[in-house]
Amino acid sequence: MHCMKTYALLFLALCLSFSGLGQSSLNRPQTPTPPFQYTIEEVTFKNIKDSVTLAGTLSFPDEGSNFPAAVLISGSGAQNRNEEIMGHKLFWVLADYLTKQGIAVLRYDDRGTAESTGNFKEALTQDFARDVEAAVDFLNTRPEINKKAIGLIGHSEGGIIAPMVASNRPKDIGFIVLLAGVTIQGDEVMKLQKELSLRSMGSSESYIKQEVLFDTELMSIITTTPLENLAESLKTFTKDYVSKHPDFAKNKGMTPEVYTNTIVTSYTSPWFYNMLNYNPAEALKNTHCPILALNGENDTQVPSKENLEALEQLKSSYPEKNITTKSYPKLNHLFQESTTGSVFEYGRIEQTIAPYVMVDISTWINTVVKKM
């Protein structure tokens, strides 16, 4: 994603698929190194319904028993168990810290990724949710785990999946943590994401306004058109729009034909179409376990303000719900201390995750578990 031609695709996912970019030379001081003062076990478990075998790592303290446990759920894009991005191994850093605080952690490769079987490209968010349910089922077989204190920690798209599973399996989920979780409908997130990302790059307000107008019309079509008719509708709309605004495609370094094809190909992906039309509100309403939602105020992918406000409104409507929200100044989508929050900063920042975020997560989990 180094030029304007590919930059247009930056907004076509909650952009966590940057792995493999010169990682050997990157300094990542928070990546855990041995010796480890806890048990690490390589495990596999099965999503029987989908005939998928997930491979992962279970970590738990050396001493004690009946540990609370958390399943880590990755964001969009094919992620390995460490949610590795530009040399950062966010889930490994988080798992290491939580395990040291007495919390067992299961992290695993997405289906069809690394050592896990299955087809990643054809999977929808709901399919990934079934993989999480399989992870929960696996933890329920482990003698080290407190079966009443199994929770989910979802990052980005994982923050959509966690309430899906919690609402579907209320007796099995003791808590959920949403890290930059999406709590509003996908099309709204995309429009906000585009605006914030362009602003973080220093784009002019007139350019941003033009992009937002295009996206507003685009999202209206996507959310009102059946998938089988979408390609033709997007082609007609984009060709017409570009003909009326000749510089629109040119400014992205594309011909009108290439830009039109890019839009049609990208937005007719079943996963993406499903994501844009999915509203997490119902799953969140039907989630009855404690919820912790953390967002960075420099996040240009999942805007902090709108997504936390949705949870606060839910809490206001249902006062009995145990919902805790917190936003962090200067933290980006990966919870790194950042300057602009742009995705192009992720690799340049040596910090993988601000340590105080991990403190907040572990403190909250251990407090919730004590009350169970």
Stockholm file with secondary structure:
# STOCKHOLM 1.0

chainA/1-372         MHCMKTYALLFLALCLSFSGLGQSSLNRPQTPTPPFQYTIEEVTFKNIKDSVTLAGTLSFPDEGSNFPAAVLISGSGAQNRNEEIMGHKLFWVLADYLTKQGIAVLRYDDRGTAESTGNFKEALTQDFARDVEAAVDFLNTRPEINKKAIGLIGHSEGGIIAPMVASNRPKDIGFIVLLAGVTIQGDEVMKLQKELSLRSMGSSESYIKQEVLFDTELMSIITTTPLENLAESLKTFTKDYVSKHPDFAKNKGMTPEVYTNTIVTSYTSPWFYNMLNYNPAEALKNTHCPILALNGENDTQVPSKENLEALEQLKSSYPEKNITTKSYPKLNHLFQESTTGSVFEYGRIEQTIAPYVMVDISTWINTVVKKM
#=GR chainA/1-372 SS CCSHHHHGGGGGSCCCCCCCSSGGGCCCTTSCCSCCSEEEEEEEEEETTTTEEEEEEEEEESSCSSEEEEEEECCSSCCCTTCEETTEEHHHHHHHHHHHTTCEEEEECCTTSTTCCSCSTTCCHHHHHHHHHHHHHHHTTCTTEEEEEEEEEEETTHHHHHHHHHHHCTTTCCEEEEESCCCSCHHHHHHHHHHHHHHHTTCCHHHHHHHHHHHHHHHHHHTTSCHHHHHHHHHHHHHHHHHHSTHHHHTTTCCHHHHHHHHHHHHTCHHHHHHHHCCTHHHHHTCCSCEEEEEETTCSSSCHHHHHHHHHHHHHHCTTSCEEEEEETTBCTTSCBCSSCCGGGTTTCCCSSCHHHHHHHHHHHHHHHHTC
#=GC SS_cons         CCSHHHHGGGGGSCCCCCCCSSGGGCCCTTSCCSCCSEEEEEEEEEETTTTEEEEEEEEEESSCSSEEEEEEECCSSCCCTTCEETTEEHHHHHHHHHHHTTCEEEEECCTTSTTCCSCSTTCCHHHHHHHHHHHHHHHTTCTTEEEEEEEEEEETTHHHHHHHHHHHCTTTCCEEEEESCCCSCHHHHHHHHHHHHHHHTTCCHHHHHHHHHHHHHHHHHHTTSCHHHHHHHHHHHHHHHHHHSTHHHHTTTCCHHHHHHHHHHHHTCHHHHHHHHCCTHHHHHTCCSCEEEEEETTCSSSCHHHHHHHHHHHHHHCTTSCEEEEEETTBCTTSCBCSSCCGGGTTTCCCSSCHHHHHHHHHHHHHHHHTC
//
